[in-house]
Amino acid sequence: MTAVYYPDKQLSLDESMILWRGRLAFRQYIKNKRHKYGIKLYMLTEPDGTILQFRVYTGTHDAELAGTGHASKVVMKLMEGKLNQGHALYMDNYYNSCSLAETLLENDTYCTGTLRSSLKNNPKEVIKAKLKKGRKRIHV
């Protein structure tokens, strides 16, 4: 698809579930999803919902994504071939971290998303920032 289609500058990264109730080693249970049991997918999409890349979550069976920094590895794997093209990536706090944002910025890719304050390597000025309603903090 990449040979004939160039995606929009804005991309989003999220997970989705494919309904599956049968036996499967990597079947997931996520209580907050509409389909609670199924196969978890990581997806890179355009704003209109066009799926550009996806990866099936197989748990510990995927040696390429196993270990620490799993979420960052997922982002970098899905963004292969899209880096250094000026894209803006939108993601939630499962994927986002300051170190990932720096890595993406080094590759001419911008990111926007919420940040978990409990992550180990977050700068103190980001964690301790107190914002009033309607305000935002930008960390570069």
N, CA, C and O atoms as a MOPAC input file, in Angstrom:
PM7 MOZYME 1SCF
protein

 N      0.82500 1    -1.19300 1     0.00000 1
 C      0.00000 1     0.00000 1     0.00000 1
 C      0.87100 1     1.25900 1     0.00000 1
 O      0.47100 1     2.28100 1    -0.55900 1
 N      2.04900 1     1.20100 1     0.61600 1
 C      2.89300 1     2.39000 1     0.70200 1
 C      3.43900 1     2.83200 1    -0.65100 1
 O      3.83500 1     3.98800 1    -0.80200 1
 N      3.46700 1     1.94900 1    -1.62400 1
 C      3.97700 1     2.30900 1    -2.94800 1
 C      2.98400 1     3.15900 1    -3.73700 1
 O      3.38900 1     3.91000 1    -4.62500 1
 N      1.69900 1     3.05400 1    -3.43000 1
 C      0.68900 1     3.76900 1    -4.21300 1
 C     -0.11600 1     4.77800 1    -3.39900 1
 O     -0.93200 1     5.50900 1    -3.96000 1
 N      0.10000 1     4.82900 1    -2.08900 1
 C     -0.71400 1     5.69900 1    -1.24400 1
 C      0.17200 1     6.43000 1    -0.25300 1
 O      0.96800 1     5.80900 1     0.45200 1
 N      0.03500 1     7.75100 1    -0.19700 1
 C      0.77000 1     8.54100 1     0.78300 1
 C     -0.22300 1     9.05100 1     1.82400 1
 O     -1.18700 1     9.72800 1     1.46600 1
 N     -0.01100 1     8.74000 1     3.10100 1
 C     -0.97500 1     9.11400 1     4.13600 1
 C     -0.96500 1    10.60600 1     4.45900 1
 O     -0.04100 1    11.33900 1     4.10600 1
 N     -2.01300 1    11.02100 1     5.13500 1
 C     -2.16700 1    12.37300 1     5.63700 1
 C     -1.03400 1    12.67600 1     6.62200 1
 O     -0.39500 1    11.75400 1     7.13000 1
 N     -0.78400 1    13.94300 1     6.89200 1
 C      0.26000 1    14.32100 1     7.85700 1
 C     -0.12000 1    13.92800 1     9.28400 1
 O      0.75400 1    13.65000 1    10.10500 1
 N     -1.41400 1    13.90300 1     9.58100 1
 C     -1.86200 1    13.56400 1    10.92600 1
 C     -2.16600 1    12.07500 1    11.00900 1
 O     -2.93400 1    11.53800 1    10.21100 1
 N     -1.54600 1    11.41100 1    11.99400 1
 C     -1.74100 1     9.98100 1    12.20700 1
 C     -2.10600 1     9.74500 1    13.66300 1
 O     -1.73500 1    10.53100 1    14.53500 1
 N     -2.82400 1     8.67600 1    13.92400 1
 C     -3.12800 1     8.33300 1    15.31400 1
 C     -2.79500 1     6.87500 1    15.56600 1
 O     -2.82500 1     6.04100 1    14.66100 1
 N     -2.48000 1     6.59400 1    16.81500 1
 C     -2.09600 1     5.25100 1    17.21000 1
 C     -2.98200 1     4.82300 1    18.37300 1
 O     -3.09200 1     5.53000 1    19.37400 1
 N     -3.60400 1     3.67500 1    18.23600 1
 C     -4.48800 1     3.17400 1    19.28500 1
 C     -4.58800 1     1.66400 1    19.15900 1
 O     -4.04300 1     1.05800 1    18.23600 1
 N     -5.29600 1     1.07400 1    20.10800 1
 C     -5.50200 1    -0.36900 1    20.04300 1
 C     -6.97100 1    -0.66100 1    19.76400 1
 O     -7.84500 1     0.17300 1    20.00000 1
 N     -7.21600 1    -1.84700 1    19.26500 1
 C     -8.56300 1    -2.28600 1    18.95500 1
 C     -8.66700 1    -3.76900 1    19.28100 1
 O     -7.65600 1    -4.45800 1    19.41600 1
 N     -9.88800 1    -4.25100 1    19.40300 1
 C    -10.10500 1    -5.66800 1    19.69400 1
 C    -10.93100 1    -6.29300 1    18.58100 1
 O    -11.91100 1    -5.71300 1    18.11400 1
 N    -10.52500 1    -7.47600 1    18.16800 1
 C    -11.31600 1    -8.29400 1    17.25900 1
 C    -11.99600 1    -9.34100 1    18.12400 1
 O    -11.32800 1   -10.08100 1    18.84600 1
 N    -13.30200 1    -9.40800 1    18.05600 1
 C    -14.05300 1   -10.35000 1    18.87600 1
 C    -13.59600 1   -11.77600 1    18.60700 1
 O    -13.56100 1   -12.21900 1    17.45900 1
 N    -13.24300 1   -12.49600 1    19.68000 1
 C    -12.81000 1   -13.89200 1    19.57100 1
 C    -13.06900 1   -14.57600 1    20.90100 1
 O    -12.50500 1   -14.18600 1    21.92400 1
 N    -13.91200 1   -15.58400 1    20.89100 1
 C    -14.20900 1   -16.30800 1    22.12400 1
 C    -13.60400 1   -17.70900 1    22.14000 1
 O    -13.71800 1   -18.42300 1    23.13600 1
 N    -12.97300 1   -18.10000 1    21.05800 1
 C    -12.35500 1   -19.42700 1    20.98300 1
 C    -11.05300 1   -19.49500 1    21.75900 1
 O    -10.66500 1   -18.54600 1    22.44100 1
 N    -10.39300 1   -20.62200 1    21.64300 1
 C     -9.10800 1   -20.80800 1    22.32400 1
 C     -7.99300 1   -20.19200 1    21.49400 1
 O     -7.92500 1   -20.34800 1    20.27500 1
 N     -7.13300 1   -19.49600 1    22.19900 1
 C     -6.00700 1   -18.84800 1    21.55200 1
 C     -5.01900 1   -18.45200 1    22.64300 1
 O     -5.42300 1   -17.90600 1    23.67000 1
 N     -3.75400 1   -18.71400 1    22.44300 1
 C     -2.74500 1   -18.45300 1    23.47400 1
 C     -2.66300 1   -16.97000 1    23.83700 1
 O     -2.37900 1   -16.63600 1    24.98700 1
 N     -2.90200 1   -16.08900 1    22.89000 1
 C     -2.75900 1   -14.65800 1    23.16100 1
 C     -4.09600 1   -13.91200 1    23.18500 1
 O     -4.13400 1   -12.69900 1    22.97900 1
 N     -5.19000 1   -14.63600 1    23.43600 1
 C     -6.49200 1   -13.97700 1    23.56800 1
 C     -6.45500 1   -13.04800 1    24.77900 1
 O     -5.89900 1   -13.40100 1    25.81900 1
 N     -7.03700 1   -11.88100 1    24.64600 1
 C     -7.01400 1   -10.85900 1    25.68700 1
 C     -8.38600 1   -10.67400 1    26.31900 1
 O     -9.41300 1   -10.92300 1    25.68900 1
 N     -8.38800 1   -10.23400 1    27.57200 1
 C     -9.60500 1    -9.80300 1    28.24500 1
 C     -9.37300 1    -8.36600 1    28.69100 1
 O     -8.49700 1    -8.10100 1    29.51400 1
 N    -10.15000 1    -7.44600 1    28.15100 1
 C    -10.05900 1    -6.04000 1    28.52800 1
 C    -11.46200 1    -5.58900 1    28.90900 1
 O    -12.33900 1    -5.45600 1    28.05600 1
 N    -11.65900 1    -5.35500 1    30.20200 1
 C    -13.01100 1    -5.12200 1    30.72000 1
 C    -13.67000 1    -3.85000 1    30.20800 1
 O    -14.89800 1    -3.78200 1    30.16200 1
 N    -12.89800 1    -2.84000 1    29.82300 1
 C    -13.48600 1    -1.57300 1    29.38800 1
 C    -13.85400 1    -1.52800 1    27.90600 1
 O    -14.43000 1    -0.54200 1    27.44700 1
 N    -13.54100 1    -2.55300 1    27.17000 1
 C    -13.84400 1    -2.58100 1    25.73600 1
 C    -15.23100 1    -3.17100 1    25.48100 1
 O    -15.75100 1    -3.94600 1    26.28400 1
 N    -15.81200 1    -2.78800 1    24.35400 1
 C    -17.12000 1    -3.32700 1    23.98100 1
 C    -17.03300 1    -4.83400 1    23.77100 1
 O    -17.89400 1    -5.58200 1    24.23500 1
 N    -16.00400 1    -5.27300 1    23.07800 1
 C    -15.72700 1    -6.70100 1    22.93500 1
 C    -14.66200 1    -7.03700 1    23.97300 1
 O    -13.48100 1    -6.76100 1    23.76500 1
 N    -15.07300 1    -7.62500 1    25.07800 1
 C    -14.16400 1    -7.85200 1    26.19900 1
 C    -13.12300 1    -8.92900 1    25.92100 1
 O    -11.98400 1    -8.82100 1    26.37600 1
 N    -13.49800 1    -9.95200 1    25.19000 1
 C    -12.57200 1   -11.03300 1    24.85000 1
 C    -12.21400 1   -10.93400 1    23.37900 1
 O    -13.07900 1   -10.70200 1    22.53500 1
 N    -10.95400 1   -11.10700 1    23.07900 1
 C    -10.60600 1   -11.08000 1    21.67100 1
 C     -9.12700 1   -10.98100 1    21.41800 1
 O     -8.29800 1   -11.23900 1    22.29100 1
 N     -8.82100 1   -10.60400 1    20.20900 1
 C     -7.44700 1   -10.45000 1    19.75300 1
 C     -7.14800 1    -8.95700 1    19.72600 1
 O     -7.84400 1    -8.18600 1    19.06500 1
 N     -6.11500 1    -8.56100 1    20.44600 1
 C     -5.76000 1    -7.14600 1    20.54500 1
 C     -4.86900 1    -6.75100 1    19.37700 1
 O     -3.90800 1    -7.44400 1    19.04300 1
 N     -5.20900 1    -5.62000 1    18.76300 1
 C     -4.42700 1    -5.07100 1    17.65600 1
 C     -3.91000 1    -3.69000 1    18.02700 1
 O     -4.62700 1    -2.89800 1    18.63900 1
 N     -2.67900 1    -3.40300 1    17.66100 1
 C     -2.15700 1    -2.04300 1    17.69800 1
 C     -2.30200 1    -1.51200 1    16.28100 1
 O     -1.89600 1    -2.17200 1    15.32400 1
 N     -2.88900 1    -0.30200 1    16.13700 1
 C     -3.16500 1     0.21100 1    14.79800 1
 C     -2.67000 1     1.64200 1    14.61700 1
 O     -2.80600 1     2.48000 1    15.50800 1
 N     -2.10100 1     1.89900 1    13.46500 1
 C     -1.73100 1     3.23600 1    13.03600 1
 C     -2.75900 1     3.64100 1    11.98800 1
 O     -2.89500 1     2.98400 1    10.95600 1
 N     -3.48500 1     4.72900 1    12.25700 1
 C     -4.58600 1     5.11800 1    11.37800 1
 C     -4.50500 1     6.59700 1    11.00000 1
 O     -3.77100 1     7.38300 1    11.59800 1
 N     -5.28400 1     6.93300 1     9.99100 1
 C     -5.47800 1     8.32500 1     9.60400 1
 C     -6.71100 1     8.85300 1    10.34300 1
 O     -7.46500 1     8.06900 1    10.91900 1
 N     -6.92600 1    10.18400 1    10.33200 1
 C     -8.09300 1    10.73900 1    11.01900 1
 C     -9.43500 1    10.18200 1    10.53100 1
 O    -10.39000 1    10.12100 1    11.30600 1
 N     -9.52100 1     9.77900 1     9.26900 1
 C    -10.78400 1     9.24900 1     8.74900 1
 C    -10.97400 1     7.76400 1     9.06100 1
 O    -11.98600 1     7.17900 1     8.67900 1
 N    -10.01100 1     7.15200 1     9.75200 1
 C    -10.13800 1     5.74900 1    10.14000 1
 C     -9.41500 1     4.77000 1     9.23600 1
 O     -9.42300 1     3.56700 1     9.49900 1
 N     -8.79400 1     5.25800 1     8.18100 1
 C     -8.04400 1     4.37500 1     7.29200 1
 C     -6.87900 1     3.74400 1     8.05600 1
 O     -6.05900 1     4.45200 1     8.64000 1
 N     -6.81300 1     2.43100 1     8.05000 1
 C     -5.75000 1     1.72000 1     8.76200 1
 C     -4.52700 1     1.64000 1     7.85300 1
 O     -4.58900 1     1.09400 1     6.75100 1
 N     -3.41600 1     2.19300 1     8.33300 1
 C     -2.17400 1     2.19000 1     7.56200 1
 C     -1.28600 1     1.00400 1     7.92000 1
 O     -0.67300 1     0.39200 1     7.04500 1
 N     -1.22000 1     0.68800 1     9.19200 1
 C     -0.42100 1    -0.42700 1     9.69800 1
 C     -1.16400 1    -1.02400 1    10.88700 1
 O     -1.89100 1    -0.32000 1    11.58700 1
 N     -0.98400 1    -2.30200 1    11.11000 1
 C     -1.46600 1    -2.89100 1    12.35300 1
 C     -0.54600 1    -4.02000 1    12.75700 1
 O      0.18100 1    -4.58700 1    11.94100 1
 N     -0.59800 1    -4.32700 1    14.03000 1
 C      0.22300 1    -5.40700 1    14.57400 1
 C     -0.61000 1    -6.14400 1    15.60900 1
 O     -1.23700 1    -5.52200 1    16.46600 1
 N     -0.61700 1    -7.45400 1    15.53100 1
 C     -1.36000 1    -8.28400 1    16.48100 1
 C     -0.53100 1    -8.42600 1    17.74600 1
 O      0.65700 1    -8.74400 1    17.68800 1
 N     -1.16700 1    -8.18600 1    18.89800 1
 C     -0.49400 1    -8.37500 1    20.18200 1
 C     -0.50100 1    -9.85700 1    20.51900 1
 O     -1.56300 1   -10.46200 1    20.66600 1
 N      0.67200 1   -10.43200 1    20.63900 1
 C      0.77400 1   -11.86300 1    20.93700 1
 C      1.41000 1   -12.11800 1    22.29500 1
 O      1.81700 1   -13.24300 1    22.58500 1
 N      1.49800 1   -11.10600 1    23.11500 1
 C      2.06300 1   -11.27000 1    24.45100 1
 C      3.55400 1   -11.55400 1    24.39600 1
 O      4.29500 1   -10.91700 1    23.64700 1
 N      3.97800 1   -12.50700 1    25.18900 1
 C      5.40500 1   -12.83100 1    25.27300 1
 C      5.89500 1   -13.62800 1    24.07500 1
 O      7.08900 1   -13.90700 1    23.96900 1
 N      4.99200 1   -14.00000 1    23.16800 1
 C      5.38200 1   -14.78400 1    21.99200 1
 C      6.11300 1   -13.94300 1    20.95000 1
 O      6.72600 1   -14.49400 1    20.03600 1
 N      6.05900 1   -12.61800 1    21.07200 1
 C      6.69100 1   -11.71800 1    20.10600 1
 C      8.02000 1   -11.21600 1    20.67600 1
 O      8.04400 1   -10.25900 1    21.45000 1
 N      9.10200 1   -11.85100 1    20.29900 1
 C     10.42600 1   -11.50200 1    20.82900 1
 C     10.85100 1   -10.09200 1    20.43000 1
 O     11.62500 1    -9.45300 1    21.14300 1
 N     10.35400 1    -9.61000 1    19.30700 1
 C     10.72900 1    -8.28700 1    18.80700 1
 C     10.21300 1    -7.16300 1    19.70600 1
 O     10.85600 1    -6.12100 1    19.82700 1
 N      9.05600 1    -7.37200 1    20.33600 1
 C      8.45200 1    -6.33600 1    21.17200 1
 C      8.51900 1    -6.64800 1    22.66300 1
 O      8.06400 1    -5.84400 1    23.47600 1
 N      9.07000 1    -7.78700 1    23.03500 1
 C      9.09000 1    -8.20800 1    24.43600 1
 C     10.05600 1    -7.35600 1    25.25500 1
 O     10.95600 1    -6.71200 1    24.71700 1
 N      9.84400 1    -7.37100 1    26.56200 1
 C     10.74900 1    -6.68600 1    27.48400 1
 C     10.29700 1    -5.28400 1    27.82200 1
 O      9.15800 1    -4.89600 1    27.56100 1
 N     11.21900 1    -4.52800 1    28.41200 1
 C     10.88600 1    -3.17300 1    28.82700 1
 C     10.74700 1    -2.26200 1    27.61100 1
 O     11.33800 1    -2.50000 1    26.55800 1
 N      9.95600 1    -1.22200 1    27.78600 1
 C      9.73200 1    -0.28800 1    26.69300 1
 C      8.83500 1    -0.83900 1    25.60300 1
 O      8.94600 1    -0.44800 1    24.44100 1
 N      7.94000 1    -1.75200 1    25.97900 1
 C      7.06300 1    -2.40500 1    25.00200 1
 C      6.27500 1    -1.38200 1    24.18100 1
 O      6.23200 1    -1.47200 1    22.95400 1
 N      5.65600 1    -0.41700 1    24.85200 1
 C      4.81200 1     0.55300 1    24.15200 1
 C      5.62700 1     1.38700 1    23.16200 1
 O      5.17200 1     1.64500 1    22.04800 1
 N      6.81700 1     1.80400 1    23.55700 1
 C      7.67200 1     2.57900 1    22.65000 1
 C      8.10100 1     1.74200 1    21.45300 1
 O      8.18200 1     2.24900 1    20.33500 1
 N      8.37500 1     0.46400 1    21.68300 1
 C      8.75300 1    -0.42700 1    20.58600 1
 C      7.60100 1    -0.58200 1    19.59600 1
 O      7.81700 1    -0.63400 1    18.38500 1
 N      6.37100 1    -0.65600 1    20.11900 1
 C      5.19100 1    -0.75700 1    19.25600 1
 C      5.08500 1     0.48400 1    18.37600 1
 O      4.86700 1     0.37900 1    17.16900 1
 N      5.24000 1     1.65700 1    18.98400 1
 C      5.14300 1     2.91100 1    18.23200 1
 C      6.19400 1     2.95600 1    17.12900 1
 O      5.87900 1     3.25800 1    15.97800 1
 N      7.43000 1     2.65800 1    17.47600 1
 C      8.50800 1     2.73500 1    16.48600 1
 C      8.32900 1     1.69900 1    15.37700 1
 O      8.65700 1     1.96800 1    14.22200 1
 N      7.81500 1     0.52800 1    15.71800 1
 C      7.58600 1    -0.51200 1    14.71000 1
 C      6.48000 1    -0.08200 1    13.73800 1
 O      6.62000 1    -0.23800 1    12.52500 1
 N      5.37600 1     0.46200 1    14.28100 1
 C      4.27600 1     0.89100 1    13.42000 1
 C      4.64100 1     2.11600 1    12.57500 1
 O      4.08600 1     2.31700 1    11.49500 1
 N      5.56400 1     2.92000 1    13.06400 1
 C      5.96000 1     4.13300 1    12.34300 1
 C      7.08200 1     3.89300 1    11.33300 1
 O      7.51400 1     4.82900 1    10.66000 1
 N      7.55600 1     2.65900 1    11.21800 1
 C      8.59800 1     2.36600 1    10.22900 1
 C      8.12400 1     2.79200 1     8.83900 1
 O      7.01800 1     2.45500 1     8.41700 1
 N      8.96600 1     3.52700 1     8.14800 1
 C      8.61100 1     4.01800 1     6.82100 1
 C      7.84600 1     5.33200 1     6.84300 1
 O      7.61000 1     5.92900 1     5.79300 1
 N      7.45500 1     5.79200 1     8.03600 1
 C      6.70900 1     7.04800 1     8.15700 1
 C      7.53000 1     8.12500 1     8.87100 1
 O      7.12400 1     9.28600 1     8.92000 1
 N      8.68500 1     7.74000 1     9.42400 1
 C      9.52400 1     8.70000 1    10.13200 1
 C     10.20900 1     9.62500 1     9.13100 1
 O     10.32500 1     9.31000 1     7.94700 1
 N     10.66100 1    10.77300 1     9.63300 1
 C     11.38100 1    11.77500 1     8.82700 1
 C     10.55400 1    12.30600 1     7.66100 1
 O     11.10000 1    12.65700 1     6.61500 1
 N      9.23500 1    12.36200 1     7.84300 1
 C      8.35000 1    12.89700 1     6.80900 1
 C      7.44100 1    13.99700 1     7.34600 1
 O      6.52200 1    14.43500 1     6.65400 1
 N      7.69200 1    14.44800 1     8.58400 1
 C      6.93100 1    15.55400 1     9.15000 1
 C      5.53600 1    15.20200 1     9.63000 1
 O      4.68200 1    16.08300 1     9.72800 1
 N      5.28300 1    13.93800 1     9.93300 1
 C      3.96700 1    13.53600 1    10.42900 1
 C      3.74700 1    14.01400 1    11.86100 1
 O      4.70200 1    14.24100 1    12.60300 1
 N      2.48500 1    14.16500 1    12.23700 1
 C      2.08500 1    14.44500 1    13.61200 1
 C      1.33500 1    13.21700 1    14.11100 1
 O      0.33800 1    12.81200 1    13.51500 1
 N      1.81000 1    12.62800 1    15.19600 1
 C      1.24900 1    11.39300 1    15.73100 1
 C      0.48300 1    11.69100 1    17.01000 1
 O      1.02000 1    12.31300 1    17.92600 1
 N     -0.76700 1    11.25200 1    17.07900 1
 C     -1.61500 1    11.43800 1    18.25400 1
 C     -1.78900 1    10.08500 1    18.93700 1
 O     -2.11200 1     9.09100 1    18.28700 1
 N     -1.57200 1    10.05300 1    20.26200 1
 C     -1.66900 1     8.78600 1    20.98600 1
 C     -2.08200 1     9.03700 1    22.42800 1
 O     -1.99700 1    10.16000 1    22.92700 1
 N     -2.53400 1     7.96900 1    23.09500 1
 C     -2.95300 1     8.11100 1    24.48400 1
 C     -1.79500 1     7.80800 1    25.43300 1
 O     -0.67000 1     7.55600 1    25.00200 1
 N     -2.09200 1     7.83800 1    26.73600 1
 C     -1.02600 1     7.72000 1    27.72900 1
 C     -0.42700 1     6.32000 1    27.84000 1
 O      0.58600 1     6.15000 1    28.51800 1
 N     -1.01300 1     5.32400 1    27.20400 1
 C     -0.41600 1     3.98700 1    27.20400 1
 C      0.90500 1     4.00000 1    26.43400 1
 O      1.85700 1     3.32400 1    26.82600 1
 N      0.96800 1     4.74700 1    25.36600 1
 C      2.13900 1     4.78100 1    24.50000 1
 C      3.09200 1     5.93000 1    24.81500 1
 O      4.30600 1     5.77500 1    24.68500 1
 N      2.56600 1     7.06900 1    25.22200 1
 C      3.33700 1     8.30100 1    25.29100 1
 C      4.31300 1     8.33500 1    26.46200 1
 O      4.00000 1     7.88100 1    27.56300 1
 N      5.49000 1     8.87700 1    26.20900 1
 C      6.49700 1     9.13500 1    27.24200 1
 C      7.39400 1    10.25500 1    26.72500 1
 O      7.44800 1    10.51500 1    25.52300 1
 N      8.09400 1    10.91300 1    27.63900 1
 C      8.99800 1    11.99600 1    27.21800 1
 C     10.12900 1    11.45800 1    26.35000 1
 O     10.51600 1    12.09800 1    25.37200 1
 N     10.65900 1    10.29300 1    26.69600 1
 C     11.76200 1     9.73500 1    25.90000 1
 C     11.29100 1     9.35500 1    24.49200 1
 O     12.02800 1     9.53200 1    23.52200 1
 N     10.07200 1     8.83500 1    24.38100 1
 C      9.52800 1     8.51700 1    23.05700 1
 C      9.31600 1     9.79500 1    22.24800 1
 O      9.61800 1     9.83500 1    21.05500 1
 N      8.79600 1    10.84100 1    22.89700 1
 C      8.57900 1    12.11400 1    22.20600 1
 C      9.89900 1    12.67300 1    21.67400 1
 O      9.94800 1    13.20400 1    20.56400 1
 N     10.95900 1    12.55400 1    22.45900 1
 C     12.27200 1    13.02800 1    22.01600 1
 C     12.78800 1    12.20400 1    20.83200 1
 O     13.33600 1    12.75500 1    19.87600 1
 N     12.60800 1    10.88700 1    20.90200 1
 C     13.04200 1    10.01400 1    19.80600 1
 C     12.29100 1    10.34500 1    18.52300 1
 O     12.88800 1    10.41900 1    17.44800 1
 N     10.97600 1    10.54400 1    18.63800 1
 C     10.17600 1    10.88700 1    17.46000 1
 C     10.59800 1    12.24100 1    16.88600 1
 O     10.70500 1    12.40200 1    15.67000 1
 N     10.83500 1    13.20800 1    17.77100 1
 C     11.23400 1    14.53800 1    17.31100 1
 C     12.57900 1    14.49400 1    16.58500 1
 O     12.78100 1    15.21600 1    15.60900 1
 N     13.49600 1    13.64900 1    17.05800 1
 C     14.78100 1    13.46700 1    16.36600 1
 C     14.57400 1    12.90700 1    14.95900 1
 O     15.41700 1    13.08000 1    14.07900 1
 N     13.43900 1    12.23500 1    14.76000 1
 C     13.10100 1    11.65800 1    13.45500 1
 C     12.05300 1    12.49000 1    12.71700 1
 O     11.29100 1    11.96300 1    11.90700 1
 N     12.01900 1    13.80900 1    13.00700 1
 C     11.12300 1    14.74800 1    12.33200 1
 C      9.66700 1    14.28600 1    12.36300 1
 O      8.94200 1    14.41800 1    11.37800 1
 N      9.25100 1    13.74300 1    13.51100 1
 C      7.87600 1    13.31400 1    13.71500 1
 C      7.40200 1    13.93000 1    15.02300 1
 O      8.06800 1    13.80000 1    16.05000 1
 N      6.26800 1    14.59400 1    14.99300 1
 C      5.75400 1    15.29700 1    16.16000 1
 C      4.70500 1    14.43100 1    16.83700 1
 O      4.02100 1    13.64600 1    16.18000 1
 N      4.57900 1    14.57300 1    18.14800 1
 C      3.56700 1    13.76500 1    18.83300 1
 C      2.77900 1    14.61200 1    19.81500 1
 O      3.28000 1    15.58500 1    20.37800 1
 N      1.53700 1    14.21500 1    20.00100 1
 C      0.63100 1    14.85400 1    20.93700 1
 C     -0.07200 1    13.76000 1    21.70500 1
 O     -0.50200 1    12.76100 1    21.12900 1
 N     -0.18800 1    13.95100 1    23.01100 1
 C     -0.90600 1    12.96100 1    23.80400 1
 C     -0.78500 1    13.24000 1    25.27900 1
 O      0.03700 1    14.04800 1    25.71200 1
 N     -1.60900 1    12.56600 1    26.04200 1
 C     -1.53400 1    12.67100 1    27.48800 1
 C     -0.33400 1    11.87900 1    27.98300 1
 O      0.15600 1    10.97800 1    27.30200 1
 N      0.13300 1    12.22500 1    29.17400 1
 C      1.33800 1    11.61900 1    29.72000 1
 C      1.05700 1    11.13100 1    31.13400 1
 O      0.51100 1    11.87200 1    31.95100 1
 N      1.42200 1     9.91000 1    31.42000 1
 C      1.28000 1     9.38500 1    32.78200 1
 C      2.33500 1    10.03000 1    33.67500 1
 O      3.52100 1    10.03000 1    33.34700 1
 N      1.89700 1    10.57300 1    34.79100 1
 C      2.84900 1    11.22300 1    35.69100 1
 C      3.69400 1    10.21000 1    36.45400 1
 O      4.70800 1    10.57900 1    37.04500 1
 N      3.29700 1     8.94900 1    36.45000 1
 C      4.00800 1     7.93200 1    37.22500 1
 C      5.17700 1     7.28900 1    36.48000 1
 O      5.86000 1     6.43800 1    37.05000 1
 N      5.42500 1     7.66300 1    35.23900 1
 C      6.53400 1     7.06900 1    34.49200 1
 C      7.87400 1     7.47100 1    35.10800 1
 O      8.04500 1     8.60500 1    35.55600 1
 N      8.81400 1     6.53900 1    35.12600 1
 C     10.09500 1     6.73100 1    35.81200 1
 C     10.93300 1     7.87300 1    35.25800 1
 O     11.46100 1     8.67100 1    36.03200 1
 N     11.06500 1     7.97200 1    33.97200 1
 C     12.01500 1     8.91200 1    33.37500 1
 C     11.42400 1    10.26000 1    32.99900 1
 O     12.03500 1    11.00400 1    32.23100 1
 N     10.25400 1    10.59300 1    33.52100 1
 C      9.67200 1    11.89800 1    33.22600 1
 C     10.46100 1    12.99700 1    33.92900 1
 O     10.84000 1    12.83100 1    35.08800 1
 N     10.71600 1    14.11300 1    33.25500 1
 C     11.39100 1    15.23600 1    33.92000 1
 C     10.54000 1    15.77700 1    35.06800 1
 O      9.31200 1    15.79400 1    34.98400 1
 N     11.19400 1    16.21200 1    36.12600 1
 C     10.47700 1    16.69800 1    37.31600 1
 C      9.58000 1    17.89200 1    36.99900 1
 O      8.48800 1    18.01300 1    37.55400 1
 N     10.04000 1    18.78100 1    36.10100 1
 C      9.22700 1    19.95900 1    35.78200 1
 C      7.92400 1    19.58400 1    35.08000 1
 O      6.95100 1    20.33600 1    35.13700 1
 N      7.90100 1    18.44100 1    34.42700 1
 C      6.67500 1    17.97600 1    33.77700 1
 C      5.73500 1    17.37300 1    34.81300 1
 O      4.52800 1    17.61100 1    34.77000 1
 N      6.27900 1    16.59800 1    35.73900 1
 C      5.46500 1    15.92500 1    36.75200 1
 C      4.85800 1    16.92200 1    37.73100 1
 O      3.68700 1    16.80400 1    38.09300 1
 N      5.64400 1    17.90100 1    38.15900 1
 C      5.19300 1    18.81600 1    39.20600 1
 C      4.38500 1    19.99400 1    38.67800 1
 O      3.89100 1    20.79500 1    39.47100 1
 N      4.23900 1    20.11800 1    37.39400 1
 C      3.49300 1    21.24200 1    36.82200 1
 C      2.02200 1    21.15200 1    37.22100 1
 O      1.37000 1    20.13600 1    36.97900 1
 N      1.50900 1    22.19900 1    37.82300 1
 C      0.09800 1    22.27800 1    38.21100 1
 C     -0.60200 1    23.21000 1    37.23600 1
 O     -0.25100 1    24.38300 1    37.11800 1
 N     -1.58200 1    22.68200 1    36.54900 1
 C     -2.27900 1    23.46700 1    35.54000 1
 C     -3.70900 1    23.73900 1    35.96200 1
 O     -4.36700 1    22.89500 1    36.57000 1
 N     -4.17300 1    24.92100 1    35.63200 1
 C     -5.57000 1    25.24700 1    35.86300 1
 C     -6.39300 1    24.70100 1    34.71400 1
 O     -5.86900 1    24.40700 1    33.64000 1
 N     -7.68000 1    24.57100 1    34.95100 1
 C     -8.58100 1    24.03600 1    33.94000 1
 C     -8.48700 1    24.85400 1    32.65100 1
 O     -8.51500 1    26.08500 1    32.67500 1
 N     -8.37300 1    24.14600 1    31.53100 1
 C     -8.29700 1    24.79500 1    30.23400 1
 C     -6.88600 1    25.16700 1    29.79600 1
 O     -6.70200 1    25.65800 1    28.68200 1
 N     -5.88700 1    24.94500 1    30.64700 1
 C     -4.49700 1    25.26400 1    30.31300 1
 C     -3.77500 1    24.01500 1    29.81800 1
 O     -4.22700 1    22.89600 1    30.05900 1
 N     -2.66900 1    24.20400 1    29.13400 1
 C     -1.88200 1    23.06800 1    28.65300 1
 C     -0.40600 1    23.34100 1    28.86100 1
 O      0.02300 1    24.48800 1    28.98200 1
 N      0.35400 1    22.27200 1    28.90000 1
 C      1.80700 1    22.37300 1    29.06500 1
 C      2.46000 1    21.69400 1    27.87300 1
 O      2.10400 1    20.57300 1    27.51200 1
 N      3.39000 1    22.36300 1    27.28300 1
 C      4.10500 1    21.80000 1    26.14300 1
 C      5.54000 1    21.56600 1    26.57200 1
 O      6.21100 1    22.47300 1    27.06400 1
 N      6.00100 1    20.34400 1    26.38100 1
 C      7.38100 1    19.99300 1    26.73100 1
 C      8.13400 1    19.69000 1    25.44900 1
 O      7.72900 1    18.82900 1    24.66800 1
 N      9.21400 1    20.39300 1    25.24000 1
 C     10.02500 1    20.16700 1    24.03600 1
 C     11.43300 1    19.80800 1    24.45600 1
 O     12.29100 1    19.57500 1    23.60400 1

